[in-house]
Amino acid sequence: MRSKHFPAILSGVILCAGLCSLPHALAAQTRIENNDPSIAYSGTWYANTSSSNFNSTAALTNFKGAQAVLTFKGTGVTWIGILDPGNGIAYVYLDGVMTTVDCYGPSTVYQQQMFAAHNLANGTHTLSIYVPHVRDPNGSGSWVWIDSFLIDNGSGVTGGNFAGAGMVFDNNPALNYTGYWFTNSTADPSAGTVALATDANSAVSINFNGTGITWLAYRDQYSGIANVFLDGQMVATVDTYLSPAQSQTPAWSISGLAMNAHTLTIQVTGTHDSASSDSWVWVDGFNVTGPAGAPPTVNTNGVVNAASFAPAPNNQVAPGQIISIFGNNFLPSGQVSSTSIPLATTLGAANLFVTACGQNIPLFTATPAQINAQIPWQCPASGTTAITVSSGGQTSAAQNITLAAASPAIFTEAASGTGPGAILHADNSLVSTSSPARGGETVAIYGTGLGPTTPAFSTGAAASGSNKTVNTVTASVGGRAATVVFSGLSAGLVGLYQVNAVMPSGLSGTQVVTISVNGATSPASVTLFAAP
């Protein structure tokens, strides 16, 4: 299973490099149930099977220190829970920033929004719910409930989030906070924000892939003692007291680890030495080290249609379409994106660029293991071309990709290549089980790889007005023809096609949707929900 960071096409963020937006209704939400594998529970949690919960299930706890951690990719998240007289307070951390949520209610009310954050940067985020076993004066207990989560333009990520080589700051989603942490931006404004805690057993953990790591801390005359754990084993006790004060100071470091996944935990003890006036422990960030000089590599068959993620032998790409490239060492860590249109051809401090058809190609976003880009319109419509990735002054081995006049695929809500498609009603609302497509109505199907248009547009540039595909596009729903009334590039977006098709009558339930052009048909893995 590929680890895709190309978010649901409905967000429009990657396709227009953050400079344009699709209608608000396009902010598709994916519901994550409380037992979804993208949620990691620790401590003691119970199951509740009341029919008042969504799908009749919820998780709940009143154990101090219990925690639920959701890793997700998208642009927003909503926690759905329960208000109740017996409920208490939860500490909610979103990418390291804490919010206190009071779950008390004068009566029991199910399926309530407890916390929400929208318009996040498109990428991977971490939301954690920590139970401190406290309540407000009105509450009779300290229970905290998790019914489900709603993710904007994305989905849950199983296995957590791991940082790669490079600097990892205190608000990185690879960090997980427990207990009570503050955010400080005044200790050293040049260093950005710093996390700090003084309550005993408050802790922060970082998951990382590397051969070593350094904990950087703000240290002063009020700093205390912390325990350090590596992969679950206590390895050090660190006194962070320092006079005079100093920011971004190495507090603990290790090297020579095996190059694989590790977890480092900094635990606050609530104690300090006789010279210090308090017990604060600060986290300025971490510096993860990896193998020196590792060149970028492109996976075998790692260049695919960004909508379908189709594996070989069906991974032909067409001029002008959006692709995803999978591999390793594209960046030391983090994510970089184009910030203007036309899209950039070089990204980040590593001077990342991709070459195909004899030129550097436009880039949407990149992470250490994935690049989203546009195949140049200048590429031929048949044959092969060599593609290479260059980063940090090193270039990957060339990999040949197959070119075709068209390579159609439909984007999906969850950016998985399968399931409900990015398909809209005429009012720009999403086709869904609660709002099905009905016979006779015209729906808009969003995809890529439909070939040239008239007029044509420059590589990396957004479609600037009315256009249509040169080759005839057909559509099918449930195996029946859906009359296409328009097919062309979506104005204001890069490489995104829109196919307006009339729904055939007499269909109901989940139906397979395909689009075809120039003898090629999109994978039969995308669906919509229909009603007569």
C-alpha positions as CSV (number, residue, x, y, z in Angstrom):
1,M,0.0,0.0,0.0
2,R,1.5,3.3,-1.1
3,S,1.8,6.0,1.5
4,K,0.2,8.9,-0.4
5,H,0.3,12.5,0.7
6,F,-1.6,13.8,-2.3
7,P,-4.8,14.9,-0.5
8,A,-8.4,14.6,-1.6
9,I,-8.6,16.5,-4.8
10,L,-11.6,18.3,-3.4
11,S,-9.4,20.6,-1.4
12,G,-7.8,22.2,-4.4
13,V,-4.8,23.1,-2.3
14,I,-2.1,21.1,-4.2
15,L,-3.6,21.7,-7.6
16,C,-3.5,25.5,-7.3
17,A,-0.5,25.6,-5.0
18,G,-2.5,27.3,-2.2
19,L,-3.4,30.3,-4.4
20,C,-7.0,29.4,-5.3
21,S,-9.9,27.6,-3.7
22,L,-12.7,25.5,-4.9
23,P,-16.3,26.1,-3.5
24,H,-16.7,25.5,0.3
25,A,-18.8,22.4,-0.4
26,L,-15.7,20.8,-1.9
27,A,-14.1,20.5,1.5
28,A,-15.1,16.8,1.7
29,Q,-15.1,15.2,5.1
30,T,-14.2,11.6,5.8
31,R,-15.5,10.0,9.0
32,I,-13.0,8.0,11.1
33,E,-14.7,5.6,13.5
34,N,-13.5,5.4,17.1
35,N,-12.0,1.9,16.3
36,D,-10.2,3.0,13.2
37,P,-6.6,1.7,13.0
38,S,-5.3,5.3,12.5
39,I,-6.2,6.0,16.2
40,A,-3.7,4.7,18.8
41,Y,-5.1,4.3,22.3
42,S,-3.1,4.0,25.5
43,G,-4.3,3.5,29.0
44,T,-7.6,1.9,29.8
45,W,-10.6,2.6,27.5
46,Y,-14.0,1.1,27.5
47,A,-16.5,0.4,24.7
48,N,-20.1,1.8,24.6
49,T,-22.7,0.4,22.3
50,S,-25.6,2.8,22.6
51,S,-27.6,3.3,19.5
52,S,-27.3,7.0,20.1
53,N,-23.7,6.9,19.0
54,F,-22.8,7.0,15.3
55,N,-22.9,3.4,14.2
56,S,-23.7,2.5,17.8
57,T,-20.1,2.6,19.1
58,A,-18.0,4.9,21.2
59,A,-14.8,4.7,23.3
60,L,-14.7,6.3,26.8
61,T,-12.4,6.5,29.8
62,N,-11.9,8.3,33.1
63,F,-8.4,6.9,33.7
64,K,-5.8,9.5,34.4
65,G,-3.1,9.5,31.7
66,A,-5.3,7.6,29.1
67,Q,-4.8,9.0,25.6
68,A,-6.0,8.6,22.0
69,V,-3.8,9.8,19.2
70,L,-5.1,10.2,15.7
71,T,-2.7,10.6,12.8
72,F,-4.3,12.0,9.6
73,K,-3.6,13.7,6.3
74,G,-5.9,16.5,5.3
75,T,-6.8,20.2,6.0
76,G,-8.9,19.9,9.1
77,V,-10.3,17.7,11.8
78,T,-13.4,17.5,14.1
79,W,-13.7,15.4,17.2
80,I,-17.2,14.1,17.7
81,G,-18.0,13.1,21.3
82,I,-20.6,13.3,24.0
83,L,-21.6,16.0,26.5
84,D,-22.7,14.6,29.9
85,P,-23.0,15.6,33.6
86,G,-20.4,12.9,34.4
87,N,-17.8,14.1,31.9
88,G,-14.6,15.9,32.7
89,I,-11.8,17.9,30.9
90,A,-9.6,16.7,28.1
91,Y,-6.3,18.2,26.9
92,V,-6.3,18.3,23.1
93,Y,-3.0,18.7,21.3
94,L,-3.0,19.5,17.6
95,D,0.5,19.4,16.2
96,G,1.8,20.3,19.7
97,V,-0.5,23.2,20.5
98,M,-2.8,22.4,23.5
99,T,-6.4,23.3,23.9
100,T,-8.5,22.5,27.0
101,V,-11.9,21.0,26.2
102,D,-14.6,20.7,28.8
103,C,-16.8,17.7,28.0
104,Y,-19.4,18.5,30.8
105,G,-23.0,19.1,29.8
106,P,-26.1,19.6,32.0
107,S,-27.7,16.6,30.1
108,T,-26.5,13.8,28.0
109,V,-26.2,14.8,24.3
110,Y,-24.7,12.4,21.8
111,Q,-22.7,13.1,18.6
112,Q,-21.5,16.5,19.6
113,Q,-18.6,18.5,18.2
114,M,-16.0,18.7,21.0
115,F,-13.1,20.2,19.1
116,A,-12.6,21.4,15.5
117,A,-9.8,22.9,13.4
118,H,-10.0,23.8,9.7
119,N,-7.9,25.3,7.0
120,L,-4.7,23.5,8.2
121,A,-1.7,23.2,5.9
122,N,-2.3,20.3,3.6
123,G,-0.3,17.4,4.9
124,T,0.1,15.0,7.9
125,H,-1.1,16.1,11.3
126,T,-1.4,14.6,14.8
127,L,-4.4,15.1,17.1
128,S,-4.2,13.7,20.6
129,I,-6.7,13.6,23.4
130,Y,-5.2,13.3,26.8
131,V,-7.3,12.6,29.9
132,P,-6.0,14.3,33.1
133,H,-8.9,13.0,35.3
134,V,-10.1,16.5,36.3
135,R,-13.5,18.2,36.0
136,D,-15.1,21.5,36.3
137,P,-17.1,22.5,39.4
138,N,-20.4,21.4,37.8
139,G,-19.2,17.9,36.8
140,S,-19.8,14.8,38.7
141,G,-17.1,12.7,37.0
142,S,-14.2,12.9,34.6
143,W,-15.2,10.8,31.7
144,V,-14.1,11.6,28.1
145,W,-15.9,10.0,25.1
146,I,-14.7,9.5,21.5
147,D,-17.5,8.8,19.0
148,S,-15.6,9.5,15.8
149,F,-13.6,12.1,13.9
150,L,-14.3,14.0,10.7
151,I,-11.2,14.7,8.5
152,D,-11.3,17.5,5.9
153,N,-10.0,16.5,2.5
154,G,-8.1,13.5,3.7
155,S,-8.1,10.3,5.7
156,G,-6.5,8.6,8.7
157,V,-3.0,7.4,8.6
158,T,-2.2,4.0,10.2
159,G,1.2,3.6,11.9
160,G,1.7,7.1,13.1
161,N,3.9,9.9,11.8
162,F,7.7,9.6,11.7
163,A,10.2,12.4,11.2
164,G,13.1,12.0,8.8
165,A,16.6,13.5,8.9
166,G,16.8,17.2,9.7
167,M,15.4,19.7,12.2
168,V,12.1,18.8,13.9
169,F,10.5,21.7,15.8
170,D,8.2,21.6,18.8
171,N,5.0,21.8,16.6
172,N,5.9,19.0,14.3
173,P,3.2,16.3,13.9
174,A,5.8,13.6,14.6
175,L,5.7,14.8,18.3
176,N,3.2,13.5,20.8
177,Y,2.6,15.4,24.0
178,T,1.1,14.0,27.2
179,G,0.3,15.9,30.4
180,Y,0.2,19.7,30.5
181,W,2.5,21.6,28.1
182,F,2.6,25.4,27.4
183,T,3.8,27.1,24.3
184,N,6.3,30.0,24.7
185,S,7.4,32.4,22.1
186,T,9.3,35.0,24.2
187,A,12.2,33.0,25.7
188,D,14.0,33.5,22.4
189,P,11.9,35.0,19.7
190,S,14.5,34.1,17.0
191,A,13.9,30.5,17.7
192,G,10.1,30.6,17.2
193,T,8.0,28.7,19.7
194,V,9.2,26.5,22.5
195,A,7.2,23.9,24.5
196,L,7.6,23.7,28.2
197,A,6.2,21.8,31.2
198,T,6.8,21.5,34.9
199,D,4.1,18.9,36.0
200,A,5.7,15.6,36.9
201,N,5.2,12.8,34.2
202,S,4.3,15.2,31.5
203,A,6.2,14.0,28.5
204,V,6.8,14.5,24.8
205,S,7.8,11.7,22.4
206,I,9.2,11.9,18.9
207,N,9.0,9.1,16.3
208,F,11.9,9.3,13.9
209,N,13.7,7.4,11.2
210,G,17.5,7.9,11.6
211,T,20.8,6.9,13.0
212,G,20.9,9.6,15.8
213,I,19.0,12.4,17.4
214,T,19.8,15.5,19.5
215,W,17.3,17.1,21.9
216,L,17.6,20.9,21.8
217,A,16.3,22.8,24.8
218,Y,15.9,26.3,26.2
219,R,17.9,26.1,29.5
220,D,17.9,28.7,32.3
221,Q,18.1,29.2,36.1
222,Y,14.5,27.9,36.4
223,S,15.0,24.6,34.5
224,G,14.6,21.2,36.0
225,I,15.4,17.5,35.6
226,A,14.0,15.2,32.9
227,N,14.2,11.4,32.2
228,V,15.1,10.3,28.7
229,F,13.7,7.1,27.2
230,L,14.8,5.6,23.8
231,D,12.6,2.9,22.3
232,G,10.9,2.4,25.7
233,Q,14.1,2.1,27.8
234,M,15.3,4.8,30.2
235,V,18.8,5.8,29.0
236,A,19.5,9.1,30.9
237,T,18.5,11.6,33.5
238,V,19.3,15.1,32.3
239,D,19.6,18.3,34.5
240,T,18.7,21.2,32.2
241,Y,19.6,23.9,34.6
242,L,22.0,26.5,33.1
243,S,23.2,29.9,34.0
244,P,23.2,32.2,32.1
245,A,20.2,31.2,30.1
246,Q,20.7,29.8,26.5
247,S,18.3,28.8,23.8
248,Q,18.6,25.9,21.2
249,T,21.1,24.2,23.4
250,P,21.8,20.4,23.1
251,A,20.5,18.8,26.2
252,W,21.0,15.1,25.2
253,S,22.3,13.3,22.1
254,I,22.9,9.9,20.7
255,S,24.4,8.5,17.5
256,G,25.3,5.2,15.9
257,L,21.7,3.8,16.0
258,A,20.5,1.3,13.4
259,M,18.9,3.1,10.5
260,N,15.2,2.3,11.3
261,A,12.3,3.6,13.3
262,H,12.9,4.8,16.8
263,T,11.0,6.7,19.6
264,L,12.6,9.2,21.9
265,T,10.7,10.4,25.0
266,I,11.5,13.3,27.3
267,Q,9.7,12.9,30.6
268,V,9.3,15.8,33.1
269,T,10.2,14.7,36.7
270,G,8.9,17.8,38.5
271,T,12.2,18.1,40.3
272,H,15.3,20.3,40.1
273,D,18.8,20.6,41.6
274,S,19.6,22.9,44.5
275,A,20.9,25.6,42.2
276,S,17.6,25.9,40.2
277,S,14.6,27.9,41.3
278,D,12.0,25.7,39.5
279,S,11.5,22.5,37.5
280,W,10.7,23.6,34.0
281,V,11.7,21.3,31.1
282,W,11.8,22.9,27.6
283,V,11.7,21.4,24.1
284,D,13.0,23.7,21.4
285,G,13.2,20.9,18.9
286,F,15.1,17.8,17.8
287,N,17.8,17.3,15.1
288,V,17.5,13.9,13.5
289,T,20.5,12.5,11.7
290,G,20.5,9.9,8.9
291,P,23.0,8.2,6.5
292,A,25.2,10.9,5.1
293,G,25.1,11.5,1.3
294,A,22.2,9.1,0.5
295,P,21.1,10.0,-3.1
296,P,17.4,10.2,-4.1
297,T,15.9,7.0,-5.5
298,V,12.8,6.4,-7.5
299,N,10.9,3.2,-6.8
300,T,10.4,0.6,-9.6
301,N,7.1,1.6,-11.2
302,G,7.0,4.5,-8.8
303,V,5.8,7.1,-11.3
304,V,2.0,6.9,-11.4
305,N,-1.2,8.7,-12.2
306,A,-1.9,10.9,-9.2
307,A,-5.6,10.1,-9.2
308,S,-5.6,6.3,-9.5
309,F,-2.1,5.4,-8.2
310,A,-2.4,2.6,-10.7
311,P,0.6,0.1,-10.6
312,A,2.3,-1.3,-13.6
313,P,1.4,-2.3,-16.3
314,N,-1.3,0.3,-16.2
315,N,0.8,3.3,-15.1
316,Q,1.2,5.1,-18.4
317,V,1.2,8.8,-18.1
318,A,0.0,11.4,-20.6
319,P,1.3,14.9,-21.4
320,G,-0.2,17.5,-19.1
321,Q,-1.5,15.1,-16.4
322,I,-0.7,15.2,-12.7
323,I,1.6,12.4,-11.5
324,S,2.9,11.1,-8.2
325,I,6.5,9.9,-7.9
326,F,7.3,7.5,-5.0
327,G,10.8,6.8,-3.7
328,N,13.3,7.8,-1.0
329,N,15.6,10.7,0.0
330,F,13.8,13.3,-2.1
331,L,14.1,15.7,0.9
332,P,15.9,15.4,4.3
333,S,12.6,15.9,6.1
334,G,9.3,17.9,6.1
335,Q,7.3,19.0,3.1
336,V,7.8,21.8,0.5
337,S,5.2,23.2,-1.9
338,S,5.0,25.6,-4.8
339,T,3.8,29.0,-3.7
340,S,3.0,30.6,-7.1
341,I,1.5,29.8,-10.5
342,P,3.0,28.9,-12.9
343,L,4.3,26.1,-10.6
344,A,7.9,26.1,-9.6
345,T,10.4,23.6,-11.1
346,T,12.8,23.8,-8.1
347,L,11.7,23.4,-4.4
348,G,13.3,23.8,-1.0
349,A,16.7,24.2,0.4
350,A,17.8,20.9,-1.1
351,N,17.1,22.4,-4.6
352,L,14.9,19.5,-5.5
353,F,14.0,19.2,-9.2
354,V,12.6,16.5,-11.5
355,T,13.6,16.1,-15.2
356,A,11.4,14.4,-17.9
357,C,11.3,14.9,-21.6
358,G,14.5,16.9,-21.5
359,Q,13.2,19.6,-19.1
360,N,12.6,20.3,-15.4
361,I,8.9,19.7,-14.7
362,P,6.5,21.7,-12.6
363,L,6.2,20.6,-9.0
364,F,3.2,20.8,-6.7
365,T,4.6,19.4,-3.4
366,A,7.3,17.1,-2.2
367,T,8.2,15.1,1.0
368,P,11.1,12.7,1.6
369,A,9.2,9.8,-0.1
370,Q,6.8,11.4,-2.6
371,I,6.7,14.2,-5.2
372,N,3.5,15.5,-7.0
373,A,4.2,17.0,-10.4
374,Q,2.9,17.7,-13.9
375,I,4.1,15.9,-16.9
376,P,5.1,18.6,-19.5
377,W,2.7,19.2,-22.4
378,Q,5.7,19.1,-24.6
379,C,6.2,15.3,-24.0
380,P,5.3,13.1,-27.0
381,A,2.1,11.1,-26.8
382,S,3.8,7.7,-27.2
383,G,7.1,6.0,-26.5
384,T,9.1,6.4,-23.3
385,T,11.0,9.1,-21.5
386,A,13.6,8.9,-18.7
387,I,12.7,10.6,-15.4
388,T,15.2,11.6,-12.7
389,V,15.0,13.3,-9.4
390,S,17.8,15.6,-8.2
391,S,18.2,16.8,-4.6
392,G,21.0,18.1,-2.5
393,G,23.3,18.0,-5.5
394,Q,22.7,14.3,-6.2
395,T,20.6,12.7,-8.9
396,S,18.7,9.4,-8.9
397,A,19.2,6.7,-11.5
398,A,17.0,7.3,-14.5
399,Q,13.8,5.4,-14.8
400,N,11.9,5.1,-18.0
401,I,8.2,5.8,-18.0
402,T,5.6,5.0,-20.6
403,L,3.9,7.9,-22.4
404,A,0.4,7.7,-23.9
405,A,-2.0,10.1,-25.6
406,A,-4.3,9.8,-22.6
407,S,-4.3,8.1,-19.2
408,P,-7.6,8.9,-17.7
409,A,-8.3,8.5,-14.0
410,I,-10.9,10.0,-11.6
411,F,-9.9,11.5,-8.3
412,T,-11.4,10.2,-5.1
413,E,-12.6,11.8,-1.9
414,A,-9.9,10.1,0.2
415,A,-7.1,10.4,-2.3
416,S,-6.8,6.6,-2.3
417,G,-7.5,5.9,-5.9
418,T,-10.6,3.8,-4.9
419,G,-14.0,4.4,-3.4
420,P,-16.3,7.5,-3.7
421,G,-15.2,9.8,-6.5
422,A,-14.6,13.6,-6.5
423,I,-18.0,14.1,-8.2
424,L,-20.3,17.1,-7.6
425,H,-23.8,18.2,-8.2
426,A,-24.6,21.3,-10.2
427,D,-24.7,23.3,-6.9
428,N,-21.1,22.2,-6.2
429,S,-22.2,20.0,-3.3
430,L,-20.6,16.5,-3.1
431,V,-22.4,13.4,-4.4
432,S,-22.7,11.1,-1.4
433,T,-24.9,8.6,0.3
434,S,-27.0,11.4,1.9
435,S,-27.0,13.4,-1.4
436,P,-27.1,10.8,-4.2
437,A,-26.9,11.6,-8.0
438,R,-30.3,11.2,-9.6
439,G,-31.2,10.1,-13.1
440,G,-31.3,13.0,-15.5
441,E,-29.1,15.4,-13.5
442,T,-25.7,16.6,-14.7
443,V,-22.8,15.8,-12.4
444,A,-19.2,17.1,-12.6
445,I,-16.5,14.4,-12.5
446,Y,-12.9,15.5,-11.7
447,G,-9.9,13.7,-13.0
448,T,-6.6,13.9,-14.9
449,G,-4.9,12.5,-17.9
450,L,-7.4,13.3,-20.6
451,G,-4.9,14.7,-23.1
452,P,-4.7,18.0,-25.0
453,T,-7.2,20.8,-25.0
454,T,-8.1,23.6,-27.3
455,P,-7.0,26.2,-26.6
456,A,-3.8,24.8,-25.1
457,F,-2.1,26.1,-21.9
458,S,1.5,26.3,-20.9
459,T,3.1,23.6,-18.7
460,G,2.7,24.5,-15.0
461,A,0.1,27.1,-15.7
462,A,-3.5,27.0,-14.7
463,A,-6.3,26.8,-17.3
464,S,-7.3,30.5,-17.8
465,G,-10.7,30.2,-19.4
466,S,-13.1,28.1,-21.5
467,N,-11.5,25.1,-23.2
468,K,-12.4,21.6,-24.3
469,T,-10.5,18.3,-24.8
470,V,-9.3,17.7,-28.3
471,N,-10.3,14.0,-28.1
472,T,-13.9,12.9,-27.4
473,V,-14.5,11.9,-23.8
474,T,-17.2,9.4,-22.8
475,A,-18.5,8.4,-19.4
476,S,-20.2,5.4,-17.9
477,V,-22.1,4.9,-14.6
478,G,-23.1,1.5,-13.5
479,G,-22.2,0.1,-16.9
480,R,-24.6,2.5,-18.7
481,A,-23.6,5.5,-20.9
482,A,-23.7,8.9,-19.3
483,T,-23.9,11.6,-21.9
484,V,-20.9,14.0,-21.7
485,V,-21.9,17.6,-22.2
486,F,-18.5,19.1,-21.4
487,S,-14.9,17.9,-20.9
488,G,-11.9,20.2,-20.4
489,L,-9.5,21.6,-17.9
490,S,-10.9,23.4,-14.8
491,A,-10.3,27.1,-15.0
492,G,-7.8,28.3,-12.4
493,L,-6.3,24.9,-11.7
494,V,-3.3,23.0,-13.0
495,G,-3.8,19.7,-14.7
496,L,-7.3,19.1,-13.3
497,Y,-10.0,18.1,-15.8
498,Q,-13.7,18.4,-15.4
499,V,-16.2,16.1,-17.2
500,N,-19.9,17.1,-17.0
501,A,-22.1,14.1,-17.6
502,V,-25.8,13.4,-17.5
503,M,-26.8,10.6,-15.1
504,P,-28.6,7.6,-16.7
505,S,-31.9,6.9,-15.1
506,G,-33.0,3.8,-13.1
507,L,-29.8,3.4,-11.1
508,S,-29.7,3.1,-7.3
509,G,-27.0,2.4,-4.7
510,T,-23.2,2.3,-5.2
511,Q,-22.3,2.4,-8.9
512,V,-18.9,2.2,-10.7
513,V,-17.9,5.4,-12.6
514,T,-15.5,5.5,-15.5
515,I,-14.3,7.9,-18.1
516,S,-12.8,7.0,-21.5
517,V,-10.8,8.9,-24.1
518,N,-8.6,7.9,-27.0
519,G,-9.2,4.1,-26.4
520,A,-8.1,4.3,-22.7
521,T,-10.5,3.9,-19.7
522,S,-10.1,5.0,-16.1
523,P,-9.8,2.2,-13.5
524,A,-13.1,0.7,-12.5
525,S,-12.4,1.4,-8.8
526,V,-14.2,4.7,-8.4
527,T,-17.9,4.9,-7.4
528,L,-20.8,7.3,-6.8
529,F,-24.1,6.8,-5.0
530,A,-27.1,6.9,-7.2
531,A,-30.9,7.2,-6.7
532,P,-33.6,6.9,-9.4
